[in-house]
Amino acid sequence: MRMFTALVPPPTVLGEIEDFVAPRRGTDPAVRVVDVDSWHVTTAFAESVSHRRIDRLVEELTGLAARTAPIDVALGGAGCFPNPAQAKVLYLVAEPAEPLGALAAACRQAASHAGIEVDGARFHPHLTLARMRRPVEATKWLRVLDACPPASWHAAELLLIESHLRDRTNRYEVVERFHLSG
């Protein structure tokens, strides 16, 4: 199974961002805006998780959530991967970087303790807004997305999510919810 842990903004925050993004959907055939139901801040990703490892992962994440305080997350400012000249992903930056980075490191460690190999890429806290089938020059998109009004929320819940890939699209299924209470 493809799985990840994430913080998901509440509907009010998602709605605020969607109000800004909606008029821009479909304006550029090279840019595929991600469905609002898929917006989240990933803290750890595992390409392949065995069913037999899930219970241990849930135990590890339960302990992690009990030790972790909620985080006031702010979204604002645009970014892209890998760079503006050849962008394949457009996103909003998630702040504050330090507590989000600490949470990401703890989520990766929890997965590792459960015997699960996680993505080792450098952590960049973000919320993906759009993907491109092929790299595009994204300077104009970065300027547009920089104008998105800032949004924030009190993140008190960490989710374990299974990602189902089908025809280049993802469907996400929440496997477990963990209350951040440290």
TAPE-V632791 format. One record per backbone hydrogen bond with DSSP energy under -0.5 kcal/mol. CO is the residue of the C=O (numbers start at 1). NH is the residue of the N-H. If there is no record, write none. Layout:
co=CO nh=NH
co=CO nh=NH
This chain:
co=1 nh=3
co=1 nh=49
co=2 nh=163
co=3 nh=46
co=4 nh=161
co=5 nh=43
co=5 nh=44
co=6 nh=159
co=7 nh=9
co=7 nh=41
co=10 nh=13
co=10 nh=14
co=11 nh=15
co=12 nh=16
co=13 nh=17
co=14 nh=18
co=15 nh=19
co=16 nh=20
co=17 nh=21
co=18 nh=22
co=21 nh=24
co=21 nh=25
co=22 nh=25
co=24 nh=27
co=28 nh=31
co=30 nh=32
co=30 nh=133
co=31 nh=33
co=32 nh=131
co=35 nh=38
co=36 nh=39
co=40 nh=42
co=40 nh=128
co=41 nh=7
co=44 nh=5
co=45 nh=119
co=46 nh=3
co=50 nh=53
co=51 nh=54
co=53 nh=57
co=54 nh=58
co=55 nh=59
co=56 nh=60
co=57 nh=61
co=58 nh=62
co=59 nh=63
co=60 nh=64
co=61 nh=65
co=62 nh=66
co=63 nh=67
co=64 nh=67
co=64 nh=68
co=65 nh=68
co=65 nh=181
co=65 nh=182
co=68 nh=182
co=71 nh=73
co=71 nh=155
co=73 nh=153
co=74 nh=95
co=75 nh=151
co=77 nh=93
co=79 nh=91
co=81 nh=88
co=81 nh=89
co=83 nh=86
co=84 nh=87
co=84 nh=138
co=87 nh=136
co=88 nh=132
co=89 nh=81
co=90 nh=129
co=90 nh=130
co=91 nh=79
co=92 nh=127
co=93 nh=76
co=95 nh=74
co=96 nh=100
co=97 nh=101
co=98 nh=102
co=99 nh=103
co=100 nh=104
co=101 nh=105
co=102 nh=106
co=103 nh=107
co=104 nh=108
co=105 nh=109
co=106 nh=110
co=107 nh=111
co=108 nh=112
co=109 nh=113
co=110 nh=114
co=111 nh=116
co=112 nh=115
co=125 nh=94
co=127 nh=92
co=129 nh=34
co=130 nh=90
co=131 nh=32
co=136 nh=87
co=136 nh=138
co=138 nh=142
co=139 nh=143
co=140 nh=144
co=141 nh=145
co=142 nh=146
co=143 nh=147
co=144 nh=147
co=145 nh=148
co=151 nh=75
co=153 nh=73
co=153 nh=155
co=154 nh=156
co=155 nh=71
co=156 nh=180
co=158 nh=178
co=159 nh=6
co=159 nh=161
co=160 nh=175
co=160 nh=176
co=161 nh=4
co=162 nh=164
co=162 nh=173
co=163 nh=2
co=163 nh=165
co=164 nh=171
co=166 nh=169
co=169 nh=166
co=171 nh=164
co=173 nh=162
co=176 nh=160
co=178 nh=158
co=178 nh=180
co=179 nh=181
